[in-house]
Amino acid sequence: MKPPAWCTAPRQSLAGLLLTALLASPLMRQWMEASMSRHMLLQFPLWLLAGALLAAALPARARRAIAGCNAHGIAGLLGLGMVLAVLMVPRVLDLALRDMMIEAAKCTALLLAGALLRLSWRPAGLVVQCFFLGMQLPMMVVVGQLYIDSPLRLCNAYLLDDQERLGRWLIAVAATLAVAWLAHAAWLLVRHEQAQLAREHELR
């Protein structure tokens, strides 16, 4: 099926470039990083989205080369998980606010992680996706609970109430993603079973 005009590869890559430029602008960066919640739950996903959109511009040869060392999306999702685990460390957020080199490294890592997510999610299939989310989402819950329970500021750049708010949001986002993936997996399994029944009916 031919994709609609708005989601062709050139348009996606252009959208990725525009989003990258917007996120890199000083005013947008300062606004997002003024809040711990916006820093992690808005800026991070938007950089991931920008990377996923930019990955649409990869030529077929580059995609085949990546697929050759990313069987079932395992390597890509592992890299994504490592990037997110490191960036959830409060010390990294503090350093990114003070050091432009670390800020640039953070944004670059998120762009690459977004591209890896796009190139790895579908090849991973339900089993590898379940394993990845089964590792990532509980980590989000643990970090979120740590942010809520800690009597001290874990990130010096942000106030304690902002830290607690982020903790509640991390738990809520993890639960929402889990429910959404389970619903999607159930829908795919039902479609697969219906297709099998239809084929069996045709053979009779």
C-alpha positions in Angstrom: 0.0 0.0 0.0 1.4 3.4 -1.0 1.8 5.7 2.0 -0.1 9.0 2.1 1.7 12.0 0.8 2.2 13.5 4.3 4.2 10.5 5.5 6.6 10.0 2.6 10.3 9.7 3.5 11.3 13.1 2.2 8.5 14.8 4.2 9.4 12.8 7.3 13.1 13.7 7.1 12.2 17.4 6.5 9.9 17.3 9.6 12.8 15.7 11.5 15.2 18.5 10.4 12.6 21.2 11.4 12.0 19.6 14.8 15.7 19.2 15.4 16.2 22.9 14.7 13.3 23.9 16.9 14.6 21.7 19.8 18.1 23.1 19.5 17.0 26.7 19.6 18.1 28.4 22.8 14.6 29.6 23.8 13.0 26.2 23.3 15.8 24.5 25.1 15.7 26.9 28.1 11.9 26.6 28.4 12.0 22.8 28.4 14.9 22.5 30.7 13.5 25.0 33.2 11.3 22.1 34.5 12.6 18.7 35.4 9.4 17.1 34.2 9.5 18.9 30.8 13.2 18.1 30.5 12.8 14.3 30.8 9.2 13.8 29.7 8.9 16.3 26.9 12.4 17.1 25.6 13.6 13.5 25.6 10.6 12.1 23.6 10.8 15.0 21.1 14.5 14.3 20.4 13.7 10.6 20.0 10.9 11.6 17.5 13.3 13.8 15.6 15.7 11.0 15.3 13.0 8.6 14.1 11.9 11.0 11.5 15.4 11.7 10.3 16.0 7.9 9.9 13.4 8.0 7.0 16.2 9.6 4.9 18.5 6.6 5.2 19.1 4.9 1.9 18.2 1.3 1.3 21.8 0.2 1.4 22.4 1.8 4.8 19.2 0.2 6.1 20.4 -3.3 4.9 23.8 -2.7 6.5 22.2 -1.8 9.8 19.7 -4.7 9.6 22.7 -7.1 9.1 24.0 -6.3 12.6 20.6 -5.7 14.2 18.9 -9.0 14.0 15.4 -8.9 15.4 16.1 -5.4 16.5 18.0 -6.6 19.6 21.1 -4.5 19.2 19.1 -1.4 18.4 16.8 -1.7 21.4 19.7 -2.5 23.6 21.4 0.7 22.6 18.2 2.6 23.1 17.8 1.2 26.6 21.3 2.1 27.5 20.9 5.7 26.4 17.7 6.1 28.4 19.2 4.4 31.5 22.1 6.8 31.5 20.0 9.9 30.8 17.7 9.1 33.7 20.6 9.6 36.2 20.0 12.9 37.9 23.7 13.8 37.8 23.6 13.7 34.0 20.7 16.2 33.9 22.7 18.5 36.1 25.8 18.2 34.0 23.8 18.8 30.7 22.5 22.1 32.1 26.0 23.3 33.0 28.2 22.0 30.2 27.2 22.5 26.5 29.4 19.6 25.4 27.4 17.2 27.6 24.2 18.9 26.4 25.2 18.3 22.8 26.2 14.7 23.6 22.8 14.1 25.2 20.8 15.5 22.3 23.0 13.5 19.8 22.5 10.3 21.8 18.7 10.9 21.8 18.7 11.5 18.0 20.6 8.2 17.4 18.4 6.4 19.9 15.3 7.6 18.1 16.7 6.3 14.8 17.5 3.0 16.4 13.9 2.8 17.8 12.5 3.2 14.3 14.8 0.7 12.7 14.4 -1.9 15.5 10.9 -1.9 16.8 9.1 -3.6 13.9 11.8 -6.2 13.3 11.8 -7.0 17.0 8.4 -8.5 17.0 6.2 -9.0 20.0 8.6 -11.3 21.9 11.6 -8.9 21.8 9.4 -5.9 22.3 7.9 -7.5 25.4 11.4 -8.3 26.8 12.5 -4.7 26.1 9.5 -3.1 27.7 9.7 -5.6 30.6 13.2 -4.2 31.4 12.6 -0.5 30.6 9.2 0.2 32.1 10.0 -1.3 35.6 13.1 0.8 35.6 11.0 3.9 34.9 8.8 3.0 37.9 11.7 2.4 40.2 13.3 5.7 39.2 10.0 7.5 39.6 9.4 6.0 43.1 13.0 7.1 44.0 12.2 10.6 42.9 9.0 10.6 45.0 10.5 9.0 48.2 13.8 10.9 48.3 13.8 13.6 51.0 16.7 15.3 49.2 17.0 16.9 45.8 18.7 14.3 43.6 19.1 17.0 40.8 20.6 20.2 42.2 19.1 22.3 39.3 15.5 21.5 40.2 13.3 21.9 43.3 12.0 19.0 45.4 8.4 19.4 44.3 9.4 19.3 40.6 11.4 16.1 41.4 8.3 14.5 43.1 6.1 15.6 40.2 8.4 13.9 37.7 8.4 10.8 39.8 4.6 10.6 39.6 4.6 11.3 35.9 7.3 8.6 35.2 5.1 6.0 36.9 2.0 7.1 35.0 3.8 7.1 31.7 5.2 3.6 32.4 1.7 2.3 33.2 0.2 4.0 30.1 2.9 2.5 27.8 2.4 -1.0 29.3 -1.4 -0.8 28.8 -1.0 0.6 25.3 1.4 -2.1 24.2 -0.7 -4.9 25.7 -3.7 -3.6 23.8 -1.8 -3.4 20.6 -0.3 -6.9 21.1 -3.8 -8.4 21.8 -5.1 -6.7 18.6 -2.3 -8.1 16.5 -2.8 -11.6 17.9 -6.6 -11.4 17.2 -5.9 -10.3 13.6 -3.4 -13.2 13.2 -5.9 -15.7 14.5 -8.7 -14.3 12.3 -6.4 -14.5 9.2 -5.6 -18.1 10.1 -9.3 -19.0 10.4 -10.0 -17.3 7.1 -7.3 -19.3 5.3 -8.6 -22.6 6.9 -12.1 -21.7 5.7 -10.9 -21.1 2.2 -9.2 -24.5 2.1 -12.3 -26.3 3.0 
